[in-house]
Amino acid sequence: MNLNVNRQFPLREIDDERISMLTSTPITLIGEISSLMNARLLAGEDKHSLLQKSSRLIMLALAKKEGVTQLDLVRETYLKAPTISVTLQKLEKDGYVLRKPDNYDLRAVRVYLSENGRAYNEIMVKKIRAQEKEVLKCLSESENKQLMQLLAKLKDNMIDKREIIKF
């Protein structure tokens, strides 16, 4: 039996200009850099819930400001509410966050880092800083500053448009 699939379904040729158009945009490069950074951060880590990007985003947001609501985390991380809810359940079960009722609004629940959560965040922040230093060493101080200004400008533009997007 001849299973020469290429004869029945020939590969579609894609010209170099189209490939370049699909892969050489600033946003595509930002996505690729983000994926590469995630791979560096996860290298050598044991498997558990903190390896999920949503977990890390929530943990870092809580490191900046604790005692926030789930809605605050949705706004800060740009994750969807169900993702926040499920991820917080896992983080609470694993002992990284605590959820406590609000003292004034009994309908609201406030989220805090546990001692284990704080300790893990310290390790992760050190790891992130070390990787950033390694990755950014190819840029001069002025190039780094310019990069930060341009990325902040892109982020601000996206935030201005986010009312269109449901988070």
DSSP file (Angstrom, degrees, kcal/mol; ACC not computed):
  #  RESIDUE AA STRUCTURE BP1 BP2  ACC     N-H-->O    O-->H-N    N-H-->O    O-->H-N    TCO  KAPPA ALPHA  PHI   PSI    X-CA   Y-CA   Z-CA
    1    1 A M              0   0    0      0, 0.0     2,-0.7     0, 0.0     0, 0.0   0.000 360.0 360.0 360.0 125.3    0.0    0.0    0.0
    2    2 A N        -     0   0    0      1,-0.1     0, 0.0     2,-0.1     0, 0.0  -0.786 360.0-177.9 -92.3 117.2    1.5    3.3   -1.1
    3    3 A L        +     0   0    0     -2,-0.7     2,-1.8     3,-0.0     3,-0.2  -0.249  22.0 151.6-107.6  44.0    0.9    6.1    1.5
    4    4 A N    >>  +     0   0    0      1,-0.2     4,-0.9     2,-0.1     3,-0.8  -0.570  15.4 175.3 -77.6  89.3    2.5    8.9   -0.4
    5    5 A V  H 3>  +     0   0    0     -2,-1.8     4,-3.2     1,-0.2     3,-0.3   0.834  69.5  65.8 -66.6 -34.3    0.4   11.7    1.1
    6    6 A N  H 34 S+     0   0    0      1,-0.2    -1,-0.2     2,-0.2     5,-0.1   0.802  97.3  55.4 -63.1 -28.0    2.3   14.4   -0.7
    7    7 A R  H <4 S+     0   0    0     -3,-0.8    -1,-0.2     1,-0.2    -2,-0.2   0.903 115.8  37.1 -70.2 -39.4    1.1   13.3   -4.0
    8    8 A Q  H  < S+     0   0    0     -4,-0.9    -2,-0.2    -3,-0.3    -1,-0.2   0.870 132.9  26.6 -78.3 -37.4   -2.6   13.5   -2.9
    9    9 A F  S  < S-     0   0    0     -4,-3.2    -1,-0.3    -5,-0.1    -2,-0.1  -0.716  83.9-160.8-126.9  79.1   -2.1   16.6   -0.8
   10   10 A P        -     0   0    0      0, 0.0     2,-0.2     0, 0.0    -3,-0.1  -0.268  30.1-100.0 -63.6 147.0    0.8   18.6   -2.2
   11   11 A L        -     0   0    0      1,-0.1     2,-0.5    -5,-0.1    -5,-0.0  -0.442  36.8-121.1 -65.5 135.9    2.3   21.2    0.1
   12   12 A R        -     0   0    0     -2,-0.2     2,-0.3    -3,-0.1    -1,-0.1  -0.673  25.2-126.3 -80.6 127.1    1.1   24.6   -0.6
   13   13 A E        -     0   0    0     -2,-0.5     2,-0.5     1,-0.0    -1,-0.1  -0.561  21.7-163.8 -75.3 133.3    4.0   26.9   -1.5
   14   14 A I        -     0   0    0     -2,-0.3     5,-0.0     4,-0.0    -1,-0.0  -0.982  20.0-126.7-118.5 124.6    4.2   30.1    0.6
   15   15 A D     >  -     0   0    0     -2,-0.5     4,-2.1     1,-0.1     3,-0.4  -0.278  20.3-112.9 -72.3 157.4    6.3   32.8   -0.8
   16   16 A D  H  > S+     0   0    0      1,-0.2     4,-2.7     2,-0.2     5,-0.2   0.833 114.9  56.8 -58.2 -36.7    9.1   34.4    1.2
   17   17 A E  H  > S+     0   0    0      2,-0.2     4,-2.3     1,-0.2    -1,-0.2   0.907 108.4  46.7 -64.3 -41.1    7.3   37.8    1.3
   18   18 A R  H  > S+     0   0    0     -3,-0.4     4,-2.0     2,-0.2    -2,-0.2   0.906 112.5  49.6 -67.9 -41.2    4.2   36.2    2.9
   19   19 A I  H  X S+     0   0    0     -4,-2.1     4,-1.7     2,-0.2    -2,-0.2   0.933 111.9  49.0 -60.7 -45.6    6.3   34.3    5.4
   20   20 A S  H  X S+     0   0    0     -4,-2.7     4,-2.2     1,-0.2    -2,-0.2   0.901 109.7  51.8 -60.5 -41.6    8.1   37.5    6.3
   21   21 A M  H  < S+     0   0    0     -4,-2.3    -1,-0.2     1,-0.2    -2,-0.2   0.864 112.7  45.9 -63.8 -36.0    4.8   39.3    6.7
   22   22 A L  H  < S+     0   0    0     -4,-2.0    -1,-0.2     1,-0.2    -2,-0.2   0.748 124.5  29.9 -79.1 -24.3    3.5   36.6    9.0
   23   23 A T  H  < S+     0   0    0     -4,-1.7    -2,-0.2    -5,-0.2     2,-0.2   0.562 106.8  66.0-115.2  -9.6    6.6   36.4   11.2
   24   24 A S     <  +     0   0    0     -4,-2.2    -1,-0.1    -5,-0.2    -2,-0.1  -0.330  67.3 115.8-116.4  52.3    8.3   39.7   11.2
   25   25 A T  S  > S-     0   0    0     -3,-0.2     4,-2.5    -2,-0.2     5,-0.2  -0.851  72.2-117.3-111.8 154.7    5.9   42.1   13.0
   26   26 A P  H  > S+     0   0    0      0, 0.0     4,-2.4     0, 0.0     5,-0.2   0.905 115.6  49.5 -56.0 -42.2    6.6   43.8   16.3
   27   27 A I  H  > S+     0   0    0      2,-0.2     4,-2.4     1,-0.2     5,-0.1   0.890 109.6  51.2 -67.9 -38.1    3.8   42.0   18.1
   28   28 A T  H  > S+     0   0    0      2,-0.2     4,-2.4     1,-0.2    -1,-0.2   0.920 111.1  48.7 -62.4 -43.4    4.9   38.6   16.7
   29   29 A L  H  X S+     0   0    0     -4,-2.5     4,-2.8     2,-0.2    -2,-0.2   0.898 109.5  52.1 -63.4 -40.3    8.4   39.3   18.0
   30   30 A I  H  X S+     0   0    0     -4,-2.4     4,-2.5    -5,-0.2    -1,-0.2   0.922 110.6  48.8 -61.3 -43.4    7.1   40.3   21.4
   31   31 A G  H  X S+     0   0    0     -4,-2.4     4,-2.3     2,-0.2    -2,-0.2   0.905 111.9  48.2 -62.2 -42.3    5.1   37.1   21.6
   32   32 A E  H  X S+     0   0    0     -4,-2.4     4,-2.6     2,-0.2    -2,-0.2   0.913 111.6  49.5 -65.4 -42.5    8.2   35.0   20.6
   33   33 A I  H  X S+     0   0    0     -4,-2.8     4,-2.5     1,-0.2    -2,-0.2   0.909 110.7  51.1 -62.5 -41.5   10.3   36.8   23.2
   34   34 A S  H  X S+     0   0    0     -4,-2.5     4,-2.5     2,-0.2    -2,-0.2   0.917 110.9  47.9 -61.4 -43.9    7.6   36.2   25.8
   35   35 A S  H  X S+     0   0    0     -4,-2.3     4,-2.3     2,-0.2    -2,-0.2   0.910 112.2  49.2 -63.8 -42.5    7.6   32.5   24.9
   36   36 A L  H  X S+     0   0    0     -4,-2.6     4,-2.1     2,-0.2    -2,-0.2   0.901 111.3  49.6 -63.6 -40.5   11.3   32.3   25.1
   37   37 A M  H  X S+     0   0    0     -4,-2.5     4,-2.5     2,-0.2    -2,-0.2   0.919 109.8  51.0 -65.3 -43.1   11.4   34.0   28.5
   38   38 A N  H  X S+     0   0    0     -4,-2.5     4,-2.1     1,-0.2    -1,-0.2   0.912 109.2  51.5 -59.1 -42.3    8.7   31.6   29.8
   39   39 A A  H  X S+     0   0    0     -4,-2.3     4,-1.0     1,-0.2    -1,-0.2   0.899 110.2  48.9 -62.6 -40.3   10.8   28.7   28.6
   40   40 A R  H  < S+     0   0    0     -4,-2.1     3,-0.4     1,-0.2    -1,-0.2   0.912 111.7  49.0 -64.4 -42.2   13.9   30.1   30.4
   41   41 A L  H  < S+     0   0    0     -4,-2.5    -2,-0.2     1,-0.2    -1,-0.2   0.845 113.8  45.7 -66.9 -33.1   11.9   30.6   33.6
   42   42 A L  H >< S+     0   0    0     -4,-2.1     3,-2.2    -5,-0.2    -1,-0.2   0.609  82.5 118.1 -87.4 -11.8   10.5   27.1   33.6
   43   43 A A  T 3< S+     0   0    0     -4,-1.0     3,-0.1    -3,-0.4    -3,-0.0  -0.353  88.9   3.9 -59.7 126.2   13.7   25.3   32.7
   44   44 A G  T 3  S+     0   0    0      1,-0.3    -1,-0.3    -2,-0.1     2,-0.2   0.448  98.0 134.3  80.6   0.2   14.6   23.0   35.6
   45   45 A E    <   -     0   0    0     -3,-2.2    -1,-0.3     1,-0.1     2,-0.1  -0.566  57.6-117.9 -82.8 146.2   11.4   23.6   37.5
   46   46 A D        -     0   0    0     -2,-0.2     2,-0.5    -3,-0.1    -1,-0.1  -0.454  40.5 -95.2 -73.3 155.2    9.4   20.8   39.0
   47   47 A K        +     0   0    0     -2,-0.1     2,-0.3     3,-0.1    -1,-0.1  -0.624  69.5 120.4 -76.6 122.6    5.8   20.4   37.7
   48   48 A H  S >  S-     0   0    0     -2,-0.5     3,-2.1    -3,-0.0     4,-0.2  -0.959  75.0 -77.5-166.2 179.9    3.2   22.1   39.8
   49   49 A S  G >  S+     0   0    0      1,-0.3     3,-1.3    -2,-0.3     6,-0.3   0.702 116.2  68.2 -61.2 -23.4    0.5   24.7   39.6
   50   50 A L  G 3  S+     0   0    0      1,-0.3    -1,-0.3     5,-0.1     6,-0.1   0.591  85.3  71.4 -74.9  -7.6    2.9   27.7   39.8
   51   51 A L  G <  S+     0   0    0     -3,-2.1    -1,-0.3     4,-0.1     2,-0.2   0.651  75.7  99.1 -80.7 -13.8    4.3   26.9   36.4
   52   52 A Q  S <> S-     0   0    0     -3,-1.3     4,-2.1    -4,-0.2     3,-0.3  -0.521  79.5-130.6 -72.6 140.0    1.1   28.0   34.7
   53   53 A K  H  > S+     0   0    0      1,-0.2     4,-2.6     2,-0.2     5,-0.2   0.881 107.6  55.9 -58.5 -39.1    1.3   31.6   33.3
   54   54 A S  H  > S+     0   0    0      1,-0.2     4,-2.2     2,-0.2    -1,-0.2   0.891 106.6  50.5 -62.1 -38.8   -1.9   32.5   35.0
   55   55 A S  H  > S+     0   0    0     -6,-0.3     4,-2.7    -3,-0.3    -1,-0.2   0.935 111.4  47.3 -64.0 -46.0   -0.6   31.4   38.4
   56   56 A R  H  X S+     0   0    0     -4,-2.1     4,-2.6     1,-0.2     5,-0.2   0.905 111.1  51.5 -64.1 -40.8    2.6   33.5   38.0
   57   57 A L  H  X S+     0   0    0     -4,-2.6     4,-2.1     2,-0.2    -1,-0.2   0.918 112.7  45.6 -61.7 -43.0    0.6   36.5   36.9
   58   58 A I  H  X S+     0   0    0     -4,-2.2     4,-2.5     2,-0.2    -2,-0.2   0.924 112.7  50.2 -65.8 -45.0   -1.6   36.3   39.9
   59   59 A M  H  X S+     0   0    0     -4,-2.7     4,-1.7     1,-0.2    -2,-0.2   0.913 112.3  46.9 -61.3 -43.1    1.3   35.8   42.3
   60   60 A L  H  X S+     0   0    0     -4,-2.6     4,-1.3     2,-0.2    -1,-0.2   0.880 111.4  51.7 -67.5 -37.0    3.2   38.7   40.9
   61   61 A A  H  X S+     0   0    0     -4,-2.1     4,-2.0    -5,-0.2    -2,-0.2   0.905 110.4  48.7 -64.5 -40.8    0.1   40.9   41.1
   62   62 A L  H  < S+     0   0    0     -4,-2.5    51,-0.2     1,-0.2    -1,-0.2   0.813 105.0  58.8 -69.2 -29.4   -0.5   40.0   44.7
   63   63 A A  H  < S+     0   0    0     -4,-1.7    -1,-0.2    -5,-0.2    -2,-0.2   0.854 108.6  46.1 -66.1 -32.8    3.2   40.7   45.4
   64   64 A K  H  < S+     0   0    0     -4,-1.3     2,-0.3     1,-0.3    -2,-0.2   0.900 135.1   1.4 -73.6 -41.8    2.5   44.3   44.2
   65   65 A K     <  -     0   0    0     -4,-2.0    -1,-0.3    -5,-0.1     3,-0.3  -0.904  69.7-164.2-154.1 118.5   -0.7   44.7   46.2
   66   66 A E        +     0   0    0     -2,-0.3    46,-0.2    -3,-0.2     3,-0.1  -0.478  66.7  49.7 -96.5 170.5   -2.4   42.2   48.6
   67   67 A G  S    S+     0   0    0     44,-2.3     2,-0.2     1,-0.2    45,-0.2   0.786  78.2 142.6  74.0  27.9   -5.9   42.2   49.9
   68   68 A V  B     -A  111   0A   0     43,-1.1    43,-2.7    -3,-0.3    -1,-0.2  -0.539  48.9-115.1 -96.6 165.1   -7.4   42.7   46.5
   69   69 A T     >  -     0   0    0     41,-0.2     4,-1.8    -2,-0.2    41,-0.1  -0.449  30.1-105.7 -90.2 169.3  -10.6   41.1   45.1
   70   70 A Q  H  > S+     0   0    0     39,-0.4     4,-2.0     1,-0.2     5,-0.1   0.878 123.2  55.5 -61.9 -37.3  -10.9   38.7   42.2
   71   71 A L  H  > S+     0   0    0      1,-0.2     4,-2.1     2,-0.2    -1,-0.2   0.892 104.4  53.2 -63.1 -38.8  -12.2   41.5   40.1
   72   72 A D  H  > S+     0   0    0      1,-0.2     4,-2.3     2,-0.2    -1,-0.2   0.900 108.4  50.7 -60.4 -39.9   -9.1   43.6   40.9
   73   73 A L  H  X S+     0   0    0     -4,-1.8     4,-2.7     2,-0.2     6,-0.5   0.864 106.3  54.6 -67.1 -35.7   -7.0   40.6   39.7
   74   74 A V  H  X S+     0   0    0     -4,-2.0     4,-1.9     1,-0.2     5,-0.3   0.938 112.3  44.1 -59.9 -46.2   -8.9   40.4   36.5
   75   75 A R  H  < S+     0   0    0     -4,-2.1    -2,-0.2     1,-0.2    -1,-0.2   0.875 117.4  44.7 -66.7 -38.1   -8.2   44.1   35.9
   76   76 A E  H  < S+     0   0    0     -4,-2.3    -2,-0.2    -5,-0.2    -1,-0.2   0.875 124.7  29.9 -76.2 -38.8   -4.5   43.8   36.9
   77   77 A T  H  < S-     0   0    0     -4,-2.7    -2,-0.2    -5,-0.2    -3,-0.2   0.638  93.1-132.2 -98.3 -16.5   -3.6   40.6   35.0
   78   78 A Y     <  +     0   0    0     -4,-1.9     2,-0.2    -5,-0.3    -4,-0.1   0.677  61.1 138.0  66.8  18.9   -6.0   40.8   32.0
   79   79 A L        -     0   0    0     -6,-0.5    -1,-0.3    -5,-0.3     2,-0.1  -0.561  61.0 -98.8 -86.3 159.4   -7.0   37.2   32.7
   80   80 A K     >  -     0   0    0     -2,-0.2     4,-2.3     1,-0.1     3,-0.4  -0.477  30.3-113.9 -78.4 151.8  -10.7   36.2   32.5
   81   81 A A  H  > S+     0   0    0      1,-0.2     4,-2.6     2,-0.2     5,-0.2   0.878 115.5  51.4 -54.5 -45.3  -12.7   35.9   35.7
   82   82 A P  H  > S+     0   0    0      0, 0.0     4,-2.5     0, 0.0    -1,-0.2   0.887 109.7  51.3 -62.0 -35.7  -13.2   32.1   35.4
   83   83 A T  H  > S+     0   0    0     -3,-0.4     4,-2.6     2,-0.2     5,-0.2   0.920 110.5  48.6 -64.3 -43.5   -9.4   31.7   34.9
   84   84 A I  H  X S+     0   0    0     -4,-2.3     4,-2.8     2,-0.2     5,-0.2   0.940 112.5  49.0 -59.5 -47.9   -8.8   33.8   38.0
   85   85 A S  H  X S+     0   0    0     -4,-2.6     4,-1.9     2,-0.2    -2,-0.2   0.935 114.7  42.3 -60.2 -50.5  -11.3   31.8   40.0
   86   86 A V  H  X S+     0   0    0     -4,-2.5     4,-1.9     1,-0.2    -1,-0.2   0.910 115.8  49.4 -65.0 -43.1  -10.0   28.3   39.0
   87   87 A T  H  X S+     0   0    0     -4,-2.6     4,-2.7    -5,-0.2    -2,-0.2   0.903 109.5  51.6 -65.4 -40.9   -6.3   29.4   39.4
   88   88 A L  H  X S+     0   0    0     -4,-2.8     4,-2.8    -5,-0.2     5,-0.2   0.881 106.4  54.9 -63.1 -37.4   -7.0   30.9   42.9
   89   89 A Q  H  X S+     0   0    0     -4,-1.9     4,-2.4    -5,-0.2    -1,-0.2   0.930 111.5  44.3 -59.8 -44.5   -8.6   27.6   44.0
   90   90 A K  H  X S+     0   0    0     -4,-1.9     4,-2.3     2,-0.2    -2,-0.2   0.925 114.3  48.7 -65.7 -44.5   -5.5   25.7   43.0
   91   91 A L  H  <>S+     0   0    0     -4,-2.7     5,-3.1     1,-0.2     6,-0.9   0.876 113.2  47.7 -64.6 -37.0   -3.1   28.3   44.6
   92   92 A E  H ><5S+     0   0    0     -4,-2.8     3,-1.2     4,-0.2    -1,-0.2   0.926 111.3  50.2 -68.2 -44.4   -5.2   28.2   47.8
   93   93 A K  H 3<5S+     0   0    0     -4,-2.4    -2,-0.2     1,-0.3    -1,-0.2   0.871 111.2  49.4 -60.2 -37.8   -5.2   24.4   47.8
   94   94 A D  T 3<5S-     0   0    0     -4,-2.3    -1,-0.3    -5,-0.2    -2,-0.2   0.484 119.2-112.5 -83.1  -2.7   -1.4   24.4   47.3
   95   95 A G  T < 5S+     0   0    0     -3,-1.2    21,-0.4    -4,-0.3    22,-0.4   0.716  85.3 113.5  85.0  21.4   -1.0   26.9   50.2
   96   96 A Y  S   <S+     0   0    0     -5,-3.1    18,-2.2    20,-0.2     2,-0.3   0.706  76.0  30.1 -98.4 -22.8    0.2   29.9   48.2
   97   97 A V  E     -B  113   0A   0     -6,-0.9     2,-0.4    16,-0.3    16,-0.2  -0.934  63.0-148.6-133.6 159.2   -2.7   32.2   48.7
   98   98 A L  E     -B  112   0A   0     14,-3.0    14,-2.8    -2,-0.3     2,-0.5  -0.974   7.9-154.1-123.5 140.2   -5.3   32.9   51.4
   99   99 A R  E     +B  111   0A   0     -2,-0.4    12,-0.2    12,-0.2    -2,-0.0  -0.971  18.1 176.6-116.3 129.5   -8.8   34.1   50.7
  100  100 A K  E     -B  110   0A   0     10,-2.8    10,-3.7    -2,-0.5     3,-0.1  -0.969  33.7-104.5-131.2 145.1  -10.6   36.0   53.5
  101  101 A P  E     -B  109   0A   0      0, 0.0     8,-0.2     0, 0.0     2,-0.1  -0.383  43.9-104.1 -65.5 145.1  -14.0   37.7   53.6
  102  102 A D        -     0   0    0      6,-2.5     6,-0.1     3,-0.6   -35,-0.0  -0.455  21.9-134.7 -67.0 140.4  -13.9   41.5   53.4
  103  103 A N  S    S+     0   0    0      1,-0.2     3,-0.2    -2,-0.1    -1,-0.1   0.772 101.3  28.8 -68.6 -26.2  -14.5   43.2   56.8
  104  104 A Y  S    S+     0   0    0      1,-0.3     2,-0.6     2,-0.0    -1,-0.2   0.761 123.4  42.8-107.6 -33.0  -17.0   45.7   55.4
  105  105 A D    >   -     0   0    0      1,-0.1     3,-1.6     3,-0.1    -3,-0.6  -0.900  63.6-167.5-119.1 100.9  -18.6   44.0   52.4
  106  106 A L  T 3  S+     0   0    0     -2,-0.6    -1,-0.1     1,-0.3    -3,-0.0   0.643  86.0  62.4 -66.5 -14.0  -19.4   40.4   53.3
  107  107 A R  T 3  S+     0   0    0     -6,-0.1    -1,-0.3    -3,-0.1     2,-0.2   0.768  93.2  79.1 -78.2 -25.1  -20.0   39.6   49.6
  108  108 A A    <   -     0   0    0     -3,-1.6    -6,-2.5    -6,-0.1     2,-0.4  -0.561  64.9-155.9 -88.2 146.9  -16.4   40.4   48.7
  109  109 A V  E     - B   0 101A   0     -8,-0.2   -39,-0.4    -2,-0.2     2,-0.3  -0.983   9.3-147.5-121.0 132.2  -13.5   38.1   49.3
  110  110 A R  E     - B   0 100A   0    -10,-3.7   -10,-2.8    -2,-0.4     2,-0.4  -0.777   9.7-142.9-100.4 144.0   -9.9   39.5   49.6
  111  111 A V  E     +AB  68  99A   0    -43,-2.7   -44,-2.3    -2,-0.3   -43,-1.1  -0.902  21.3 175.3-113.3 134.5   -6.9   37.6   48.4
  112  112 A Y  E     - B   0  98A   0    -14,-2.8   -14,-3.0    -2,-0.4     2,-0.3  -0.928  32.9-109.5-132.2 154.3   -3.5   37.5   50.1
  113  113 A L  E     - B   0  97A   0     -2,-0.3   -16,-0.3   -16,-0.2     2,-0.1  -0.655  32.1-138.1 -78.1 141.0   -0.2   35.7   49.7
  114  114 A S     >  -     0   0    0    -18,-2.2     4,-2.5    -2,-0.3     5,-0.2  -0.345  33.9 -95.5 -83.4 177.0    0.6   33.1   52.3
  115  115 A E  H  > S+     0   0    0      1,-0.2     4,-2.4     2,-0.2     5,-0.2   0.912 130.5  50.7 -60.6 -41.6    4.1   32.8   53.7
  116  116 A N  H  > S+     0   0    0    -21,-0.4     4,-2.5     1,-0.2    -1,-0.2   0.889 109.4  51.5 -62.0 -38.5    4.8   30.1   51.1
  117  117 A G  H  > S+     0   0    0    -22,-0.4     4,-2.5     2,-0.2    -2,-0.2   0.907 110.0  48.1 -64.4 -43.2    3.5   32.4   48.4
  118  118 A R  H  X S+     0   0    0     -4,-2.5     4,-2.2     2,-0.2    -2,-0.2   0.920 112.4  49.2 -63.7 -43.4    5.7   35.2   49.5
  119  119 A A  H  X S+     0   0    0     -4,-2.4     4,-1.8     1,-0.2    -2,-0.2   0.920 112.3  47.5 -62.8 -44.5    8.7   32.9   49.6
  120  120 A Y  H  X S+     0   0    0     -4,-2.5     4,-2.8     1,-0.2    -1,-0.2   0.913 110.0  53.3 -63.9 -41.7    8.0   31.5   46.2
  121  121 A N  H  X S+     0   0    0     -4,-2.5     4,-3.1     1,-0.2     5,-0.2   0.900 105.9  53.3 -60.8 -40.6    7.5   35.0   44.8
  122  122 A E  H  X S+     0   0    0     -4,-2.2     4,-1.9     2,-0.2    -1,-0.2   0.923 111.5  45.8 -60.2 -43.6   10.9   36.1   46.1
  123  123 A I  H  X S+     0   0    0     -4,-1.8     4,-2.2     2,-0.2    -2,-0.2   0.930 114.9  47.4 -63.4 -46.0   12.6   33.2   44.4
  124  124 A M  H  X S+     0   0    0     -4,-2.8     4,-2.9     1,-0.2    -2,-0.2   0.897 110.2  51.4 -66.2 -40.9   10.7   33.8   41.1
  125  125 A V  H  X S+     0   0    0     -4,-3.1     4,-2.8     2,-0.2    -1,-0.2   0.911 110.6  49.3 -63.4 -41.3   11.4   37.6   41.1
  126  126 A K  H  X S+     0   0    0     -4,-1.9     4,-2.3    -5,-0.2    -1,-0.2   0.911 112.6  48.1 -62.2 -41.7   15.1   36.8   41.6
  127  127 A K  H  X S+     0   0    0     -4,-2.2     4,-2.3     2,-0.2    -2,-0.2   0.917 112.3  48.5 -65.0 -43.5   15.0   34.3   38.7
  128  128 A I  H  X S+     0   0    0     -4,-2.9     4,-2.9     2,-0.2    -2,-0.2   0.936 112.0  49.0 -61.7 -47.3   13.1   36.8   36.5
  129  129 A R  H  X S+     0   0    0     -4,-2.8     4,-2.6     1,-0.2    -2,-0.2   0.901 111.0  50.2 -60.9 -41.8   15.6   39.6   37.2
  130  130 A A  H  X S+     0   0    0     -4,-2.3     4,-2.1     2,-0.2    -1,-0.2   0.914 113.2  45.6 -63.6 -42.5   18.6   37.3   36.5
  131  131 A Q  H  X S+     0   0    0     -4,-2.3     4,-2.8     2,-0.2     5,-0.2   0.905 112.2  51.2 -67.8 -40.7   17.0   36.2   33.2
  132  132 A E  H  X S+     0   0    0     -4,-2.9     4,-3.0     2,-0.2    -2,-0.2   0.929 109.6  50.5 -60.0 -44.6   16.2   39.8   32.3
  133  133 A K  H  X S+     0   0    0     -4,-2.6     4,-0.7     1,-0.2    -1,-0.2   0.922 113.1  46.1 -59.4 -45.0   19.8   40.9   33.0
  134  134 A E  H >< S+     0   0    0     -4,-2.1     3,-0.5     1,-0.2    -2,-0.2   0.920 116.5  44.0 -63.1 -45.6   21.1   38.1   30.8
  135  135 A V  H >< S+     0   0    0     -4,-2.8     3,-0.7     1,-0.2    -2,-0.2   0.885 116.3  45.7 -69.5 -39.4   18.7   38.8   28.0
  136  136 A L  H >< S+     0   0    0     -4,-3.0     3,-2.1    -5,-0.2    -1,-0.2   0.482  82.9  94.8 -86.1  -2.1   19.1   42.6   28.0
  137  137 A K  T << S+     0   0    0     -4,-0.7    -1,-0.2    -3,-0.5    -2,-0.1   0.699  76.0  65.8 -65.4 -16.2   22.9   42.7   28.3
  138  138 A C  T <  S+     0   0    0     -3,-0.7     2,-0.3    -4,-0.2    -1,-0.3   0.561  93.2  77.2 -79.5  -7.4   23.1   43.0   24.5
  139  139 A L  S <  S-     0   0    0     -3,-2.1     2,-0.1     1,-0.0    -3,-0.0  -0.791  79.7-126.7-104.1 144.9   21.4   46.5   24.8
  140  140 A S     >  -     0   0    0     -2,-0.3     4,-2.7     1,-0.1     5,-0.2  -0.337  35.7-101.5 -75.2 169.6   23.1   49.7   25.8
  141  141 A E  H  > S+     0   0    0      1,-0.2     4,-2.3     2,-0.2     5,-0.1   0.904 125.1  47.5 -59.7 -41.6   21.5   51.7   28.6
  142  142 A S  H  > S+     0   0    0      2,-0.2     4,-2.4     1,-0.2    -1,-0.2   0.874 111.5  50.3 -70.3 -35.9   20.0   54.2   26.1
  143  143 A E  H  > S+     0   0    0      2,-0.2     4,-2.8     1,-0.2    -2,-0.2   0.910 110.7  50.0 -65.9 -41.1   18.6   51.3   24.0
  144  144 A N  H  X S+     0   0    0     -4,-2.7     4,-2.5     2,-0.2    -2,-0.2   0.922 111.5  48.3 -61.7 -44.4   17.1   49.7   27.0
  145  145 A K  H  X S+     0   0    0     -4,-2.3     4,-2.2     2,-0.2    -2,-0.2   0.916 112.7  48.1 -62.4 -43.2   15.4   53.0   28.0
  146  146 A Q  H  X S+     0   0    0     -4,-2.4     4,-2.5     2,-0.2    -2,-0.2   0.910 110.4  51.9 -64.0 -42.5   14.1   53.4   24.4
  147  147 A L  H  X S+     0   0    0     -4,-2.8     4,-2.8     1,-0.2     5,-0.2   0.932 109.8  49.3 -58.7 -46.6   12.8   49.9   24.4
  148  148 A M  H  X S+     0   0    0     -4,-2.5     4,-2.4     1,-0.2    -1,-0.2   0.896 111.0  50.0 -60.8 -41.2   11.0   50.4   27.6
  149  149 A Q  H  X S+     0   0    0     -4,-2.2     4,-2.0     2,-0.2    -1,-0.2   0.920 112.8  46.3 -64.2 -43.4    9.4   53.7   26.3
  150  150 A L  H  X S+     0   0    0     -4,-2.5     4,-2.2     2,-0.2    -2,-0.2   0.914 113.6  47.6 -66.8 -42.9    8.3   52.0   23.1
  151  151 A L  H  X S+     0   0    0     -4,-2.8     4,-2.6     1,-0.2    -1,-0.2   0.898 111.4  51.1 -65.8 -39.4    6.8   49.0   24.9
  152  152 A A  H  X S+     0   0    0     -4,-2.4     4,-2.8    -5,-0.2    -1,-0.2   0.891 108.8  52.3 -63.3 -38.5    5.0   51.2   27.4
  153  153 A K  H  X S+     0   0    0     -4,-2.0     4,-2.1     2,-0.2    -2,-0.2   0.917 110.5  47.6 -63.6 -43.5    3.6   53.2   24.5
  154  154 A L  H  X S+     0   0    0     -4,-2.2     4,-2.2     2,-0.2    -2,-0.2   0.927 112.9  48.8 -62.0 -44.9    2.3   50.0   22.9
  155  155 A K  H  X S+     0   0    0     -4,-2.6     4,-2.7     1,-0.2     5,-0.2   0.930 110.3  50.5 -62.2 -45.9    0.8   48.8   26.2
  156  156 A D  H  X S+     0   0    0     -4,-2.8     4,-2.4     1,-0.2    -1,-0.2   0.900 109.9  51.2 -58.8 -41.3   -0.9   52.2   26.8
  157  157 A N  H  X S+     0   0    0     -4,-2.1     4,-1.0     1,-0.2    -1,-0.2   0.899 111.8  46.8 -63.4 -40.6   -2.4   52.1   23.3
  158  158 A M  H  X S+     0   0    0     -4,-2.2     4,-0.6     2,-0.2     3,-0.2   0.883 111.2  51.1 -69.6 -37.7   -3.7   48.6   24.0
  159  159 A I  H >< S+     0   0    0     -4,-2.7     3,-0.9     1,-0.2     4,-0.3   0.892 105.8  55.8 -66.1 -38.8   -5.1   49.6   27.4
  160  160 A D  H 3< S+     0   0    0     -4,-2.4     3,-0.3     1,-0.2    -1,-0.2   0.816 113.6  41.8 -60.5 -29.4   -6.9   52.5   25.8
  161  161 A K  H >< S+     0   0    0     -4,-1.0     3,-1.8    -3,-0.2     4,-0.4   0.487  87.3  95.9 -94.9  -4.8   -8.6   50.1   23.4
  162  162 A R  G X<  +     0   0    0     -3,-0.9     3,-0.9    -4,-0.6    -1,-0.2   0.648  62.2  78.8 -70.2 -13.7   -9.4   47.4   25.9
  163  163 A E  G 3  S+     0   0    0     -3,-0.3    -1,-0.3    -4,-0.3    -2,-0.1   0.757  92.2  56.9 -63.2 -18.9  -13.0   48.5   26.6
  164  164 A I  G <  S+     0   0    0     -3,-1.8     2,-0.4     2,-0.0    -1,-0.3   0.803 100.0  70.4 -75.5 -30.7  -13.7   46.8   23.3
  165  165 A I  S <  S-     0   0    0     -3,-0.9     2,-0.7    -4,-0.4     0, 0.0  -0.715  78.9-136.0 -94.6 135.3  -12.3   43.5   24.6
  166  166 A K              0   0    0     -2,-0.4    -3,-0.1     1,-0.1   -86,-0.0  -0.811 360.0 360.0 -89.2 118.0  -14.0   41.5   27.3
  167  167 A F              0   0    0     -2,-0.7   -86,-0.2    -5,-0.1    -1,-0.1   0.425 360.0 360.0 -93.7 360.0  -11.5   40.3   29.9
